[in-house]
């Protein structure tokens, strides 16, 4: 898929981000928050080529198709990877 942000930035999404347990573990003085990824584990598990079973995902990896600034309030649009996203 393609992601367009604002008037210029275009990204090609190529892989979901598989989440591991590390963000839920204690770090320094932070005791850890195991509940953080539980909602994702319950409701956002998908099959990804090259990974066994269904994976908990949050986020994506993307390539820059055309660079551009990102500002608070910019419109974000998602479209097919093979068709340029239209509009501003």
C-alpha positions in Angstrom: 0.0 0.0 0.0 1.0 3.6 -0.3 0.7 6.2 2.4 0.5 9.9 1.6 1.0 12.6 4.3 0.5 16.2 3.5 1.0 17.5 0.0 4.4 15.8 -0.9 5.4 12.9 1.3 4.7 9.5 -0.2 5.7 6.2 1.4 5.4 2.6 0.1 4.5 0.3 3.0 6.3 -3.1 2.6 6.1 -5.0 5.9 4.1 -4.8 9.1 6.1 -4.3 12.3 6.0 -7.4 14.4 6.0 -6.6 18.1 8.0 -8.5 20.7 7.6 -8.4 24.5 10.6 -6.0 25.0 8.4 -2.8 25.2 6.4 -4.3 28.0 9.5 -5.1 30.2 11.0 -3.0 32.9 13.6 -0.4 31.8 15.5 1.6 34.4 13.1 3.0 36.9 10.0 2.1 34.8 8.6 -1.2 36.2 7.2 -2.3 32.8 3.7 -2.4 31.5 2.8 -5.9 30.3 -0.8 -4.7 29.4 0.5 -2.4 26.7 0.5 -5.0 23.9 -2.4 -7.1 25.2 -5.0 -5.2 23.1 -2.9 -5.8 20.0 -2.4 -9.4 20.8 -6.2 -9.8 21.1 -7.3 -7.8 18.1 -4.4 -7.3 15.6 -2.8 -10.6 14.8 -2.0 -11.2 11.1 -0.1 -13.7 9.0 3.2 -12.4 7.5 5.3 -14.2 4.9 8.4 -15.6 6.6 7.0 -15.5 10.1 5.4 -18.6 11.8 1.7 -18.3 12.8 -0.2 -15.1 13.3 1.9 -12.1 14.6 1.0 -9.2 16.8 1.7 -6.1 14.8 1.8 -2.3 15.5 3.2 -0.1 12.8 4.8 -0.7 9.4 8.2 -0.4 7.6 8.1 1.9 4.6 10.2 3.2 1.8 10.2 6.9 0.8 8.8 7.3 -2.7 8.9 11.1 -2.6 10.1 13.1 0.4 8.3 16.0 1.9 7.6 17.8 5.2 5.2 16.5 7.8 3.2 19.0 9.9 0.7 18.7 12.7 -2.7 18.5 11.1 -1.5 17.1 7.7 -4.0 14.8 6.0 -3.0 11.2 5.9 -4.3 9.0 3.0 -3.8 5.3 2.3 -4.1 3.8 -1.2 -3.0 0.8 -3.3 0.7 0.5 -3.8 0.5 0.4 -7.5 -1.7 3.5 -7.9 -0.5 7.0 -6.9 -2.6 8.5 -4.0 -4.5 11.5 -5.3 -5.4 14.8 -3.6 -3.8 17.1 -1.1 
